[in-house]
Amino acid sequence: MTIKEIRKMTGLSQVDFGKYYNIPVPTIKKWESHPDNQNYRECPVYVNQLLEKAVRIDFARRK
């Protein structure tokens, strides 16, 4: 699952997602950009896995 897909599960904007998980917005933008973009940065696998798990736990409670 990509960072963008994980964020979309929350329904939060990049700014709100960044505030909620204490991630700088420029970092989120780089992770979500296309690999051909010069600003692209791949999200580390362990961060991706931890965020997916945290989102599933945090937002399952809201249903």
C-alpha positions as CSV (number, residue, x, y, z in Angstrom):
1,M,0.0,0.0,0.0
2,T,1.4,3.4,-0.9
3,I,1.5,6.4,1.5
4,K,-1.1,8.1,-0.5
5,E,-3.4,5.1,-0.2
6,I,-2.8,5.0,3.5
7,R,-3.5,8.7,3.9
8,K,-6.7,8.4,1.8
9,M,-7.9,5.7,4.3
10,T,-7.9,8.5,6.9
11,G,-9.8,11.0,4.8
12,L,-7.2,13.6,5.9
13,S,-5.4,16.1,3.8
14,Q,-1.6,16.0,3.6
15,V,-1.4,18.8,6.1
16,D,-3.7,17.2,8.6
17,F,-2.1,13.8,8.1
18,G,1.3,15.4,8.8
19,K,0.0,17.0,12.0
20,Y,-1.7,13.9,13.2
21,Y,1.4,11.7,12.7
22,N,4.0,14.4,13.2
23,I,5.4,14.1,9.7
24,P,6.6,17.2,7.8
25,V,4.3,18.0,4.9
26,P,7.2,18.3,2.4
27,T,8.1,14.7,3.3
28,I,4.6,13.5,2.6
29,K,4.6,15.4,-0.7
30,K,7.9,13.8,-1.7
31,W,6.6,10.3,-0.7
32,E,3.4,10.9,-2.7
33,S,5.0,12.4,-5.8
34,H,5.6,10.4,-8.9
35,P,9.0,8.6,-9.1
36,D,9.9,10.7,-12.2
37,N,9.5,13.9,-10.2
38,Q,12.9,15.3,-9.2
39,N,11.6,15.8,-5.6
40,Y,10.4,12.2,-5.3
41,R,11.7,10.3,-2.2
42,E,10.7,6.7,-1.5
43,C,9.2,6.1,1.9
44,P,11.2,3.6,3.9
45,V,9.5,0.2,4.0
46,Y,9.4,0.1,7.8
47,V,7.8,3.6,7.9
48,N,5.2,2.5,5.4
49,Q,4.4,-0.6,7.4
50,L,4.2,1.2,10.7
51,L,2.0,4.0,9.3
52,E,-0.4,1.5,7.7
53,K,-0.7,-0.4,11.0
54,A,-1.2,2.9,13.0
55,V,-3.8,4.2,10.5
56,R,-5.8,0.9,10.7
57,I,-5.7,1.0,14.5
58,D,-6.4,4.7,14.9
59,F,-9.2,5.0,12.3
60,A,-10.9,1.6,13.1
61,R,-11.8,3.2,16.4
62,R,-13.6,6.0,14.7
63,K,-16.1,3.8,12.8
